[in-house]
């Protein structure tokens, strides 16, 4: 099966598959025709006397300055050169690739006026893993992601840099090695390349792919903590959640029921005298579920965005080019910020469960060690989760709530969505570490409930942990244990699908 750029619909899974090389993506005859038709329209406009923004005029506040046909090519080159002002560390290579995939799909819809030759060169970069170096800072998220996209496409005409393995190499050298001549940009092409939200979108796609796994893993970690705490299964009853039927809540409650199914440990305390569990145990459907609802919202918005045209102007006919605002990142920025909060809350409640397991209640030893005093047991890793939780809270200020005017006031409201996307992924990275520590705690607590057994899936995840991290009997350096589980979380080694 092949994905057809400009024709089929992208999803998060499809973008990741194209980036990984497991899904082949092609430009079909139908897409080529759309691209060529739109290109012909641009060439007609470029040769005419009527001013059309970005085709035969300057940019931003210079939109009232008309450019001659002879100056058109240099205008487009100057656009990328002057806008490539990003600073900071380079983004990860996979983000550069995702940006190019999303940009090709947008260009192939036939409203951007770019030549097929340019699209084919970008496809060559994607298919041969020739990835441009893009600094992480410098975009305000309207007129799209100007600085990052400029860096992404400078190599088309021999400027900028590529990654060669883990080294940064001048684009001219890499093009020469691949026997590729620099492309001379023509009318509208620079604008088509750097107007758009692909930097914001790439961060959303990568974040969504990671968040989906972490949402499932949070349920697993929570269920393991519940078992270690010998909490009640009653708060997850179907009847309870059907009378407050939020989609995320219903899913989490169902997953926890399945994660507890057949547990000898749960059955061993069915008639105990405890009336209620703390919120971090019994409110998992409401808290994890709210985070799932945010995930659903961002996923919906991202799929609209990745199948949209977000450059400017949009070419509708031989005589009509609309200068609008499809490049504005606000529709994505606000929802990414919502998902950052949702991700942070998963870590917040996970830390509370870690603390709960340390208190020494209901048959568990304090600090999850039977040799307390001489040994501190698992006291200190919860300091780490507390620090990570607070760091995440500090990252939750919504960049989309801010706006700083640019371009002499022409761009007087911007989204700051690029910062939203970067923060979202930072928070997800911290969540991976928090959940790793909860999994370590939960496995230790489950050991104290033996010889009781647990559901098959929890037993399997317990074995995954114990294959790398032994039960803590006496104090030892825990850094290696924590890092081992973090790597398993990052590698998505835990069984989360039910």
N, C-alpha and C positions, 0 to 999 in steps of 0.2 A: 504494500500500500504506500502511496506517495501523497504528501501534502502539496496542494496547489496554491502557491502564493497569489494573493489577490482574488482568489475564487473561493477557497474553503474558509472555514472559520477556525481561527486559532483558539486554543485553550491553554491554560497553564501547563497541563501535562504534555500537550503537543509541542509547545515552545521548548520545554525541558528535553523532550525526546529529540527534537531537531538539533538542539545544542549538543546533546550527548552522541549524536550520530546514529541513533536507533530508529529515526524516522527521516526518510529522504524527502526533501522539499524541492519543488521544481517550479519554474515559470512556464505555464502552459501557453499554447497558441492564443487562447482567448485572452489571457492576461497581457500577452505581448501586444495584441491588437489594441487593447485599452490604453496601454502605455504609449504606443506609437501615435494613436489618435490624439491623445492629450498633448504629446510633444509637438505635433503639427500645429495645434492651436497656439501654443506658446510662440512658435517661430513666426506665425502670422502677426501676433501681437508685438513681438520684439522688433519687427520690421516696419511697424506702423508709427504714425505721429502721435497717437493718443497715449498719454501717460498711463502706465499700468504699474502699480506698486511692485517693486522688486524685480521687474522684468526690464523696464527701461527708466527706472528712477532709483534714487538712493534709498537708504534704509532708515527706519525709525524716524527721528526728527528731520532727516534729510530726504524725506519722501517727496518733497516739493522740488527736488533737483533732478532734471531729466538727463538721462545718459544716452550718448550716441550709440548706434549699433556697433561701431568699431571698439567702443569701450566696454561692451557687455561682458566679454569673457573675463577681463581684468577685474570688473566689478564683483563677479562671483568669487574669484580667487581672493580678492581683498576682504570679502565678507568672512571667509573662513579664517584667514590669517589674523584679522583684527579681533575676531571673537574667540580665538583659542587662548584664553587668558586664565584657564583653570589652574588651581594651586593645590597643594597637599599631596598625600600619598595617592598612588594609582589605585583605581578600583580593581577588584578581582577580575581575572581574565574572563571567567564565565559571564560576568555582567556585560563586558564589551561585546561578547558574542550574542547574548540575548538582545542587546540594543540593536545590533545589525539585523538580526532575524526580524524583529518587530518593525524596523524601518523599511526593510525590503517588502514586507507584507503591506505596509501602508502605501508605499510608492507604486506597487503593482495594482492598486485599485483604480488608477487612471485619472486622478484629479490633481496630480502634482507637477506634471509637465517635464519630467526628467527623461533623459534618453535611456533606452534599453541598455546601451553600452555601459552606462554607469552602474545600473542595477547588476549587470552580469559581473562587473568587477567586484562589487560588494559580495556577491554570491561566491566568487572565487576565494575571497578572504574567509568566508564562513566555512566553506567546504574543505579548505586546506588548513584550517586552524591558524590563520595568519591574523593575529588579534592586535588591534591598535592599543596603545597606552593612553588611558584617559584619567586625568586627575579627578579626585573625588569632590573637590570644592570649587564653587564659582557659578553655579546655576541658581537663579531665583525662581525658576519654574514658570516663566512666562517672559518672553515669547517662546515658550517651551524651554528646553534645556540647551540653550545656545552654546555655552562654553564646552560642556562635555561632548556634544555632537560635533562641534568644530574639531576638537581633538580626535574624535573617532574617525573623521573623514578627511583630515589633512593628508593622510597617506595616499589618498586617491591620486593626488598630483605630486607625490614625492616629498611632501613635508611631514612633520610629525615623526612618530616612532611606533615600532612594533615590539611585541614580546617575541623573543627567540628563546624558547625554553624559559628560563627564569632571568634572562638578561634583557635589558632594553637596548634596542638597536635602531639606528636611523632608518627611516622608511626607504630612503633612496637605495641603501644597500640591500634591503630585503627585496624590493621590487626588481633590482638588477639580478639578484640571485634567482628569482622566479621568471626572469626574462619578460617582465611586464613594463610597458612604457607608461609614464605618468599620463593621466587623463587631463585634457584641457576642458575645464568646465565651461558650459555655455549658458545662455539666458535662463534664469529662474532656478538653475540646478543647485547653486549654493544655498539658496533659501529653502528649497525642497529638502535638502540634506540636514540643515541645522535647525529649522523650525520643527518643533514636535516635542513630545513628552516621553521619548524612549528611555531617557535616563531614569526618570521617576518610575516608569512602567517596568523597566528591568528589575529595579529594586523591589517593586511590588510582587513581581512574578517569582523572584528568588525567595522572597519572604513568605509568600503564600505556600510555596512548595515545602519549605521548612516548617511553617506553622502547622500545616495539616498533620505532619508526623508528630509534632510536639503536642498538639491537642490530644491525639490518640495516646501518646506516651504519658501525658498527665493523668489520663484516666487509669492507665495501668499502674503508675506510681501511687496514685491515690487509693486504688483498690488494694495494693500491697500494704500500704500504710494502714488502711482499715483492718486488714487481716492481722497485722502486727499488733494493732491496738485492741483487737477483738471488738470492733464496732458493730453496729447493727446494720442488717441489710434492709430493714423496713423503710428507711427514707428513699429507697430507690424503686418502691412498688409502682407498677404501671398505673394503678388507679389514682395515685396521688398526683402524678404528672399529667394525666389526661384532663384534669380540671384546671390546669394552668399550662396549656399546651404550646409553649415556645418550642420552636423546632430544635434548637440546640439542647435545651433541657431534656426533651424527650429522648434525644439520641444518647446523651451522657447517661441518663438513668438506665436505658436499655443496655448500654455497654457495661456498666458496672454490674447489673444483674447477671450478665453473661460471664463477666470476670469472676464472679463469686459462685457461679453455678457448680453444684457438687462439692462445695467446700466442707470438709469435715470440721474444720476450725470454726466456721460460721455456725454450724449445727451444734457445736459443743457448748455454746453459751446462749442458746435460743431463749431459755427461761431464766436468764440472770436478772438481777434486781435493778440494773441500770435503766434509767428512763430515757435519757437522751445522750447523744454524743455531741461534742463540740461542733461548731459550724464548719470547721475545715474538713470534717469527715462527712457530716450529714447533708451539707449544702453543696456538695460537689456538683450535682446537676444544675443548680442555679448559678454557680460561679463559673464552672467549666463551660456550662451551656451558654452563658452570656458571651463568653469569649468565642465560642463556636458561631454564635449569631453574627458577631463582628466579622469573623472569617468569611461567612457566607456573603456578607454585604460587599466586602472588598473583592472577593472572587468574582462576584457578579459585575462590579464596576470595572475590574481589570479586564474581563473578557470583552466588555463593550469597547474599552479603550484600545485593546490590542487589535481589534478589527475595525478601527476608525481611521480617518485621515486627519492628522493633527498639524499639518504644516499650513503655510499662508503665503500668498493668496491661493484660494481654491479655484481651479480652472473648470468652468462649467460649459463653455462653448468657445467658438472662435472670437467672440466679441465680449465675453463676460468672464471676468475674474473677480471674485469676491474677496475683499480684504476683511476678514473676520477675526475671530478669537479662538478657533479650535485648538490653538497651541496652549491655551491657559490651563495650568495644572491643577486648578482648584478642585474639580470633581474627583480627582485621585487623591490629592493632598489631604483633604479632610477625612476621607475614609481610611487612609493609611494611618493617620494620627489616631483614629478610633481603634484600629487594630493594634497599634503600639500600646495603648492603654489596656486592651484586652490581653495582650501577651504579658504585660507587666503583672496583671492580676493573677495569671496562672502561676507566676513565680511567687507572688505574695502568699497565696493560699498554700502552696507547696512548702514554703518556709514555716508556716504555722503548723503543718503536719509534722515537719521535722522536730520542731520544738515540743510538740505533744508527745512524741515517742520518747523524748528524753526525761519526761517528768517522773517516771517511775510508778505509773499507775496501773492498776488492773493486772498485776502479775509481771509487768516488765520491770527490770532493774533500772535504777536511776542511771542516766547517761548511757544506757544500753550496755552496761558492763557489770558483771557479777563480782568484780575485783576492784570496786571503787575505793578511792582513798589513795592508795599507791598509784592507781591507774585513773586517768581522766576519761577513759573511754571515748565516746563520740561527742564530748562536750563542745569542742572547738569548731568542727566543720559547720555547725549552725551559725557561728559568727560569720563565716564566709557567705552563707545564704542570706543572712541579714544584710551584709554589705552589698551584695549583688541586688537584692530587692530594693534597697535605698537608691542605688545607682540607677536602676530602672525607673524608679519613681521620678528621679531628677531628669531623666530623658523623656518623660511623658509630656512636658510642656509642648503644646501643639504648634509647630512652626507655621502651620496654615492660619493661625490666629494673627500672624504678623504680616506686614507688607511694608517694603521700603521702595519708594518711587525710583525709577531708573530712566535712562534714555531721555533726559531733559524733560521729564514729565509725560512723554508720549506713552510710556509704560508705567502708568501711575498706580497700578494695583497688580501685585504679583503674588504667586501662591506659596513660594518657598517649599514646594513639594519635594524638591531634591533632598532637602534636609530631612523632611519627613521620612522619605524612603531609606536614607542612611540610618537614621535613628531606629526605625523599625527593625532593621537587620541587626543593629547593635543589641537591642533588647532581646531579640530572639537568641543571639549568641549567649547572653547572660542566662536566659531561661534554660538553655541546654545544660549549663553548669549546675543550676539550682536543682533541676530534676535529677541529675546524676547523683547529687548528694542525698536527695530523698530516697532514691532507689537503693543506695548503700545503707541508709538507715532502716528502710523497710525490710530489706533482706535480713539484717541483724535481728530486728524485732520478730520476724517470722521464725527465725531459728529458735527463739525462746518459746514458740508455740508448738514445737515438735513434742510428741510424735504426730500431732494433727497434720493432716494433709490439706492441700488447697486445690483450686481448680487446675485443670491441666495446663491452661495457658499461663497462669501465675507460677506454677511449678517450673515450666519451661523458662520463663524469664528469671526466676530465682537461680536456676542452673547456669544461665548465661552470666549472671553476676558472679556466682561462686567459681566459675571457670577462670576468672581473673582476680577475684578478691575473696580471700578466705574470711571466715567468721573472725571477729576481733575478740581474742581471748585476753591478751595483754597489750599494753600500749605499744604502738609501733609508728613509724612515719607514715602518715595517712595520705600524703601528697600523691604518692604513686597509685594508691587505690582510687583516689578521686579522679586522677587523670585517666586511669584505665577505663573508668565508667564514662567519663566525658567523651572519650574517643569512641566508645560503643554507641553513645547517643548520637554523636555527630555522624557516625557511619550508619546510623539507622539499623543497628544490629538487634534491637529488641523486637519482640513479636507484639504488634499492636493491632493488626487487622483481625476482626472477629467474624 
